[in-house]
Amino acid sequence: MTTAADRARSGYRRIESRADFLEFLRLDLGARGLTAVPWLCSFRRPLVAYTVMMRRVEYLQSKRLGFFGRSWLKWRLWRLKMYGARLGLSMVPGTFGPGLFIVHHGSIVISSEARFGSRTRIHSCVNVSGAPVFGDDVYLGPGAVVVGDVDVGDRVRVGANSVVSRPVKTGSTVLGVPARVIKVDSNAEDG
């Protein structure tokens, strides 16, 4: 179970207001090099549409809602789940900080207990289970698996088909099964 201290250390934030919602959207779109939501994005850019849908649900979850608002939220949650199933994504709203970039759809499963910091980049076939806490600027390569209640520091790169089951220090690049540190950024602070 992640604690408040773990979430604070990771840079994890939730959408608490409309200003936060707009900032999260701006940073999510900026991670893709976009400045606005594209026209017909659900057809042309389904991952952008999914990210926008997820951020809208997070915003609605942060508000006090009446009967119709709760009904609207349930409909939005159902729609997000169905769209995610079509794309092969299983993510719970409120798990990611701003700047999320899903590179490619297909079999991405993220635990509801996981917490990600800012600027996370996720490729296809990623599985995150347990309650790991990720820092900022994390890259999860295709087929990466993170298991258990581990801490993954800032600026960590997890290579393709790697299995992480132990804590990873800031600035590390890990590869293999089980994942081993193959490179540590010389500018990384101890963390």
C-alpha positions in Angstrom: 0.0 0.0 0.0 1.4 3.3 -1.0 1.7 5.9 1.7 1.3 9.7 1.5 5.1 10.0 2.0 5.7 7.7 -1.0 3.4 9.6 -3.2 5.0 12.9 -2.2 8.5 11.6 -2.9 7.5 10.4 -6.3 6.1 13.7 -7.5 2.7 12.1 -7.8 -0.2 14.5 -8.1 -3.9 14.2 -8.6 -6.3 16.6 -10.4 -7.9 18.7 -7.7 -9.3 21.6 -9.7 -10.1 22.8 -13.2 -6.7 24.5 -13.3 -5.0 21.2 -12.5 -7.2 19.5 -15.2 -6.1 22.0 -17.8 -2.4 21.8 -16.8 -2.5 17.9 -16.9 -4.1 18.1 -20.4 -1.5 20.7 -21.6 1.4 18.5 -20.3 -0.1 15.3 -21.7 -0.6 16.9 -25.1 2.9 18.5 -24.9 4.5 15.1 -24.4 3.2 14.2 -27.9 4.2 17.6 -29.4 0.6 18.8 -29.6 -0.8 22.1 -28.4 -4.6 21.3 -28.7 -6.8 18.2 -28.9 -6.8 17.2 -32.6 -10.1 17.3 -34.6 -11.6 13.8 -34.7 -9.0 12.6 -32.3 -10.9 9.4 -31.4 -10.5 8.2 -35.0 -7.1 9.7 -35.9 -5.4 9.5 -32.5 -7.1 7.1 -30.2 -4.5 7.2 -27.5 -4.9 11.0 -27.2 -8.6 10.5 -27.0 -8.2 7.9 -24.2 -5.8 10.1 -22.3 -8.3 13.1 -22.5 -11.1 10.8 -21.4 -9.1 9.6 -18.5 -8.2 13.1 -17.4 -11.9 14.2 -17.7 -12.9 11.3 -15.4 -10.2 12.3 -12.9 -11.5 15.8 -12.9 -15.1 14.7 -12.3 -13.9 12.4 -9.5 -12.3 15.4 -7.7 -15.6 17.4 -7.6 -18.6 17.1 -5.3 -21.4 15.9 -7.6 -25.1 15.7 -7.2 -27.3 12.9 -8.6 -27.0 13.9 -12.2 -23.2 14.6 -11.9 -22.7 11.1 -10.3 -24.7 9.5 -13.2 -22.6 11.5 -15.7 -19.4 10.3 -13.9 -20.6 6.6 -14.0 -21.4 7.0 -17.7 -17.9 8.5 -18.4 -16.2 5.7 -16.3 -18.1 3.0 -18.3 -17.2 4.8 -21.6 -13.5 5.0 -20.6 -13.5 1.3 -19.7 -15.1 0.3 -23.0 -12.7 2.5 -25.0 -9.8 1.1 -23.0 -10.9 -2.5 -23.7 -11.0 -1.7 -27.4 -7.5 -0.3 -27.3 -6.2 -3.0 -24.9 -5.6 -0.6 -22.0 -6.5 -1.3 -18.4 -5.6 1.7 -16.3 -7.4 3.3 -13.3 -7.9 7.1 -13.4 -5.8 8.9 -10.8 -2.8 6.7 -11.2 -0.6 8.9 -13.4 0.9 12.4 -12.9 0.9 15.0 -15.7 2.8 14.4 -18.9 1.6 10.8 -19.6 2.6 9.5 -23.0 1.2 6.1 -24.1 3.3 5.2 -27.2 1.2 2.4 -28.6 -1.9 0.7 -27.6 -2.2 -3.1 -26.8 -2.2 -5.0 -23.6 -1.1 -2.3 -21.1 -2.2 -3.3 -17.6 -1.6 -0.9 -14.7 -2.5 -1.8 -11.1 -4.9 0.6 -9.3 -2.3 0.8 -6.4 0.6 2.0 -8.6 1.5 5.7 -8.5 3.5 7.4 -11.3 5.2 10.8 -11.2 5.3 13.3 -14.1 6.3 12.6 -17.6 5.8 8.8 -17.8 6.3 7.1 -21.2 4.7 3.7 -21.6 5.0 1.3 -24.5 2.8 -1.7 -25.4 2.5 -4.9 -23.5 3.5 -3.3 -20.1 2.3 -4.9 -16.9 2.5 -3.1 -13.5 1.2 -5.1 -10.6 1.3 -4.6 -6.8 1.8 -1.1 -5.5 5.0 0.3 -7.0 5.8 4.0 -6.7 7.5 5.6 -9.7 9.4 8.9 -9.9 9.4 11.5 -12.6 10.7 10.9 -16.2 10.2 7.1 -16.2 10.4 5.1 -19.4 8.8 1.6 -19.5 9.9 -0.3 -22.7 7.8 -2.7 -24.6 6.9 -5.8 -22.6 8.3 -4.4 -19.3 6.9 -5.9 -16.1 7.1 -4.3 -12.7 6.0 -6.6 -9.8 5.5 -5.8 -6.2 5.8 -2.8 -3.8 9.0 -1.5 -5.3 10.3 2.1 -5.5 11.4 3.2 -9.0 13.4 6.5 -8.9 13.4 9.5 -11.2 14.8 9.2 -14.7 14.7 5.4 -14.7 14.6 3.5 -18.0 13.2 0.0 -17.9 14.3 -1.9 -21.1 12.1 -4.1 -23.3 10.9 -7.4 -21.7 12.6 -6.6 -18.3 11.1 -7.8 -15.1 11.6 -5.4 -12.1 11.0 -6.9 -8.7 13.5 -4.9 -6.6 13.9 -1.1 -6.0 15.6 0.9 -8.7 17.7 3.9 -7.9 17.4 7.3 -9.6 19.0 7.6 -13.0 19.4 3.9 -13.6 18.8 1.9 -16.8 17.7 -1.7 -16.0 17.5 -4.7 -18.4 16.9 -8.4 -18.1 15.0 -11.0 -16.2 15.3 -10.3 -13.4 16.2 -6.7 -14.1 19.8 -5.6 -13.4 21.3 -2.2 -13.5 23.4 -1.8 -16.6 24.0 1.9 -16.5 23.7 4.7 -13.9 23.5 8.3 -15.0 26.6 10.1 -13.8 24.5 13.2 -13.0 22.0 11.2 -10.9 21.7 12.0 -7.2 21.4 9.2 -4.7 17.8 8.3 -4.2 
